Amino acid sequence: MTRTQVLSIDMMGGDHGPPETVPGVAQAAEALPAARFLLHGDEAKIGPELERHPGLKARAEIRHTDKSIASDEKPAVALRRGKGSSMWNAIEAVKAGEADAAISSGNTGGLMAISKLVLRMSIDFDRPCLVASWPGAKGLTTVLDVGANIDCDAERLVEFAIMGEAFHRAVHGVARPTVGLINVGSEDVKGHEEVREAHAILSSGKFDLDYRGFVEGDDLSKNTVDVAVTDGFTGNIMLKTAEGTGRYVEQALKGALTSSPIAMLGAMLARGGLLQFREKLNPPRAAPLLGLNGVVVKSHGGAKARDFRDAVLMASGFAQSDFAAEIERNMKRLSAALAESQASTVEEPS
Amino acid sequence: MTRTQVLSIDMMGGDHGPPETVPGVAQAAEALPAARFLLHGDEAKIGPELERHPGLKARAEIRHTDKSIASDEKPAVALRRGKGSSMWNAIEAVKAGEADAAISSGNTGGLMAISKLVLRMSIDFDRPCLVASWPGAKGLTTVLDVGANIDCDAERLVEFAIMGEAFHRAVHGVARPTVGLINVGSEDVKGHEEVREAHAILSSGKFDLDYRGFVEGDDLSKNTVDVAVTDGFTGNIMLKTAEGTGRYVEQALKGALTSSPIAMLGAMLARGGLLQFREKLNPPRAAPLLGLNGVVVKSHGGAKARDFRDAVLMASGFAQSDFAAEIERNMKRLSAALAESQASTVEEPS
């Protein structure tokens, strides 16, 4: 890639705004010496922060707007009133070909709705697919969809597999990610019809995918596969269940370690290990929206500078990758496989 | 209740057999001074253990059989070859009216299949509904179905709500348990059609239920409601996700606390608190099979004496409760509500 990469950033999203987004972008800029940055938002708030980061300032351009999308804005309202906001403008720059990727820590529903309207879907999903990076014993498992597309037929699940695999390679640098389909057991006869049908398509060997079959809820934290696929209903509930369990465990541990003066002393001594432990449990707070004509990365609403840096770096790596071309290749294979399986169904007596 | 309660127990199930089941029943017998016990299994193995527990021996009767169901037996095989086994006989005694409840730590699939065949379903489920007791900050939440009935329509979800509520009252002594329906968000417009329809039925106010609407994956460990209802596909995946997360956290914590000599010293000092912490995370290892004409409680395959005691006590409390009558009352209300909603649907122009 010879052309300079341009990253388009909504500086006003999330709970903190410029005091965290500006240092976050500045940290990313250090790791991306060739990139340029479009900073969308209120110049009066971004400007003073930017003064402290001359390295970034030299490669950044503030695109001023007064308007921003509130973190509790309903998606429909964000769509209706969002035009000209920092979030909208960040995405619009990708659409206009000015930038290679957009990043925002603004509200998820609004970001999905505006991305879909401005960039359009490259695949016929209801909404851009949400991806989670699931921390486990051996690293991260990419899980999708975690909440955007509630009702999914077999074809949709296979599309998630194709996209998740290409994403995992693009962002985590794994040459040939393994893929699994989330189900209630490992046998072919188990589960919903949609899941069994997707399993049959993925098992057909017609895709350039290392498909490993069914995985279960406890396989995620074991990192049994690199990419785990499920519908948005199940994925959202899984993710929230794990988050809830994690929070409960953290609280219970805190209670245990403050239950007596001796336990508190013990906790103080073990502090270094406990901080590492906490770090290990916290998933990355950046997630791409997949299925769009363009790269959009969502950073967590509570993102601090370091989290925001990670989101910018994810977007940069993702935009530089071969993702779009790979998806196109495998989607063509999917159409061919589906056409073939329909043809063979027609041949059989009903 | 004036009649003596009789509990029918498969002594050969699980990983340990009589060395754990006999002391488990003996501990339960101490808490249930009026109950009698039918002990199904190999007399040569049960007898010597029973000698050590004269209190139980005086109220127990060994029903000898050589046959038992292996823990890895497929349900179909358990059905075909299970007749006369300790598990089968334990359930048969309930069917024959000799006993009020059956308890087994044998394999779940076999127990479900044999229970269904011998006792028959009282409700038209595919299989007996599996219930989990979910540990959280304020106590236990009853979650069902966690794996038996994969495809569930709205009516089935409402039946789970009715059964879960009555079960929670019977076993946890909560006079008026609160009930929630698991979904991806709290708004009426979200989720699958089945979930939205079940929500509409439960919200109609025609049941004697304290229905609180939708809950999410992270509400379980917060104990937002006493009873959380979902289909067996989602429930199984949630349960395994939480188990996997719990195991991962435990391993990571262990790693953190052995990462340096000082951390190890700290962990030693905090040991009391950490043991309490572990205890808090471990869910009860007994679960009823719901929807049968009779009480069957499944104890965990790895159940030790104390776990097995808890399963026997759960079965006893459950069998003594008003559960069956309550279910019947609310199921009649459900039929009436469904008939009414169908009638009103017919009236509307299509």
Interface residues (C-beta under 8 A of the other chain):
Chain A: P135 G136 A137 G147 I150 D151 I182 V184 K190 G191 H192 E216 G217 D218 D219 L220 S221 K222 T230 G232 F233 T234 N236 I237 M238 L239 K240 T241 A242 E243 G244 T245 G246 R247 Y248 V249 Q251 A252 L253 G255 A256 L257 T258 S259 S260 I262 A263 L265 G266 A267 M268 L269 A270 R271 G272 G273 L274 Q276 F277 K280 L281
Chain B: P135 G136 A137 G147 I150 D151 I182 V184 K190 G191 H192 E216 G217 D218 D219 L220 S221 K222 T230 G232 F233 T234 N236 I237 M238 L239 K240 T241 A242 E243 G244 T245 G246 R247 Y248 V249 Q251 A252 L253 G255 A256 L257 T258 S259 S260 I262 A263 M264 L265 G266 A267 M268 L269 A270 R271 G272 G273 L274 Q276 F277 K280 L281
